[in-house]
């Protein structure tokens, strides 16, 4: 019984830590990830860091090898099915604030205030209750459901040259505590068997 109480305490700590205010999403950007797919040799990576306490979204992108020059980049959400399909633009239009345009490679790092209307496509705000709170909730729900992707549009592929669905990175603290709980169970079970 003591073992079960300890396990529940450890698992409760793990669940508490998983309610962190920081959620990180990542994506691998490629032409084959586009819809429709294309044979662009362009590649990229994206990290989107959400701070639910501060209501911020940091977007970091690195890309190279595009066949055309950049025209726009943003996050689309929500798709009807996780990991596939297309959706309207959720974030700033026509492109992310200060995204490098007219280039075939580059990097980007900007933090958006999710309480400001300027962080969203106005149509996305309207479609989600007409408030930034509604838009933020809808964007976070799309990210959590794997229904959001980051897209880079170019002069060659105006509908999008490379994109990737944003997927959550598991929290190391939660994974570590869960592993610790499992190790404790195995150790306790072995002790009981050998006793």
Secondary structure as the mmCIF struct_conf table of DSSP 4:
data_model
#
loop_
_struct_conf.conf_type_id
_struct_conf.id
_struct_conf.beg_label_comp_id
_struct_conf.beg_label_asym_id
_struct_conf.beg_label_seq_id
_struct_conf.end_label_comp_id
_struct_conf.end_label_asym_id
_struct_conf.end_label_seq_id
HELX_RH_AL_P HELX_RH_AL_P1 UNK A 2 UNK A 18
TURN_TY1_P TURN_TY1_P1 UNK A 19 UNK A 19
BEND BEND1 UNK A 21 UNK A 21
STRN STRN1 UNK A 22 UNK A 30
BEND BEND2 UNK A 31 UNK A 31
TURN_TY1_P TURN_TY1_P2 UNK A 32 UNK A 33
BEND BEND3 UNK A 34 UNK A 36
STRN STRN2 UNK A 43 UNK A 51
TURN_TY1_P TURN_TY1_P3 UNK A 52 UNK A 55
STRN STRN3 UNK A 56 UNK A 64
BEND BEND4 UNK A 67 UNK A 68
STRN STRN4 UNK A 70 UNK A 77
BEND BEND5 UNK A 80 UNK A 80
STRN STRN5 UNK A 81 UNK A 81
TURN_TY1_P TURN_TY1_P4 UNK A 82 UNK A 83
STRN STRN6 UNK A 84 UNK A 84
BEND BEND6 UNK A 85 UNK A 85
STRN STRN7 UNK A 89 UNK A 89
STRN STRN8 UNK A 91 UNK A 91
BEND BEND7 UNK A 92 UNK A 95
TURN_TY1_P TURN_TY1_P5 UNK A 97 UNK A 98
BEND BEND8 UNK A 102 UNK A 102
BEND BEND9 UNK A 104 UNK A 105
STRN STRN9 UNK A 106 UNK A 113
TURN_TY1_P TURN_TY1_P6 UNK A 114 UNK A 115
BEND BEND10 UNK A 116 UNK A 116
HELX_RH_3T_P HELX_RH_3T_P1 UNK A 117 UNK A 119
STRN STRN10 UNK A 120 UNK A 120
HELX_RH_AL_P HELX_RH_AL_P2 UNK A 122 UNK A 127
TURN_TY1_P TURN_TY1_P7 UNK A 128 UNK A 130
BEND BEND11 UNK A 131 UNK A 131
HELX_RH_AL_P HELX_RH_AL_P3 UNK A 132 UNK A 144
TURN_TY1_P TURN_TY1_P8 UNK A 145 UNK A 146
STRN STRN11 UNK A 148 UNK A 154
BEND BEND12 UNK A 155 UNK A 156
TURN_TY1_P TURN_TY1_P9 UNK A 158 UNK A 159
BEND BEND13 UNK A 161 UNK A 161
STRN STRN12 UNK A 162 UNK A 165
STRN STRN13 UNK A 167 UNK A 168
HELX_LH_PP_P HELX_LH_PP_P1 UNK A 169 UNK A 171
HELX_RH_AL_P HELX_RH_AL_P4 UNK A 172 UNK A 194
#
